[in-house]
Amino acid sequence: MGNLYKDKLSGSRIGIVFGAFAPCHIGHLEVIMQAKKENDGCVVIVCGQEGDFGEPFGLDVYRRFRYMRELFADDNQIYVVMAAGQAIPQKEIEWKSWLEIINLKIADSLQHSDAQKIWYTGKIAQAEALASESAEEVHLVDTTLYPVTGLNIRTDALRYFNAIALPFRRAFTKKVLVLGAPSGGKTTLVKDLAKLYSCPYSFEYSRQYQEESNVNDFELDGMDYQRLVTGQFQLNRDTIADPASQGMAILDTDVMVTKVYARLGAKDVDYAITSEEYAIVEQSANAFIARQLWDLILVVPPTLKYVDDGYRNMEFSEDTFLTTIHEMMLEEIGRSGNLDKVVMLDAKGIGDKDEFSYFARYKQAKEAIDRLMGHKQDTSDN
């Protein structure tokens, strides 16, 4: 376990590595490891500006700083700092001014002000500029064994996914959300797709919560829904960050669904949650919803053939109620600005004889995921 507050680096020789780390990848790590192992420690400086090239991927400079600290939380020889903001000049234009500010950041990381600083970089232009503007030692690290760049990853993340440092992978993981009214086969579909693509998946958190708490739908109050909102968000977040991921995670339900059920309960006097409590839940849910970035949303329409699974109240079995839940979920997706990510799994059976077909929906979901992941369909007879 890493300490939340690390001691400043001690020793007479300290390696210095800087970069945008958008994202951090194996080439960066090679430079950092050499700087650490050849010295008494290493200061890693995360650089960036508001609106830089990391932001379209959810990697603003502060988040990159957080991820780098997470990456080296258990390493007391590495001290991570951030150099961000409009007050910091662009190094490519003003190396001297940039170095003056960066050296102040480095000084705050060291126990001894007279420690020797040794700069490390994998870029020739940066090594030359540092050697020109500073009298300190500069090492050019050979990164040819790892021919990958941040631009490579930002352009084609799936191709270079295994080169991305673990905390940063969540930003490039394709996030597939599966929503649907009760008894539509959603949970089975999620498990089947996860097996097919060998990817991590989440479950509907409310099932676990209600079983552990021995509380039914009618008894869920505002505090319960607050826990469900937080629990579902954290469960999905952990699934997306699963180290076993190879670039995709499938999520069964999200905070939008929890909000829908809370909203329905608040409108019915037989339910424990009140309108006043729902207003608080709604505010919390909206904050989480705003942080969710989806690549694909698979919506399972009501089958109108309810199967009592012993989980939801039988009140949810009414055809009109299932349709209401479905429409409210679509409304929430619209509010979140993600309607363009929706694929409605409404495929019919062979010859349209069936009102719905689990297999047809499965194939439809698979086709949508293959398009998202850039998989080519096999048209051979083998």
VENCORWO-V393500 format. One record per helix or strand of 2 or more residues. SS is the DSSP state (2 for helix, 1 for strand). FROM is the first residue (numbers start at 1). TO is the last residue. If there is no record, write none. Layout:
((SS FROM TO) (SS FROM TO))
This chain:
((1 13 19) (2 26 37) (1 42 48) (2 55 57) (2 61 71) (1 78 84) (2 95 107) (1 116 121) (2 124 133) (1 137 140) (2 150 155) (2 161 163) (2 166 172) (1 174 180) (2 186 197) (1 200 201) (2 205 213) (2 217 219) (2 222 240) (1 248 252) (2 255 266) (2 275 289) (1 296 300) (2 314 317) (2 319 335) (2 339 341) (1 342 344) (2 350 352) (2 358 373))
